[in-house]
Amino acid sequence: MKFEELMSMWRKILEISEKPEPDEYKLLLKITFGGMLLVGTIGYLVYLALRIAQGTGMT
């Protein structure tokens, strides 16, 4: 695929895209931040479980 074709495709995508409504934007933000919080919490819990399993404790 040539660079000109790629730019043409991106231009078409940008032409048909629309700015989200405020309520839709807020919902997307809530979903995004909720997902980040969930992944972070799971990661921290795994970290704690591994520290406890290794016997290093919280010091």
Secondary structure, 3 states (H helix, E strand, C coil): CCHHHHHHHHHHHHHHCCCCCHHHHHHHHHHHHHHHHHHHHHHHHHHHHHHHHHCCCCC
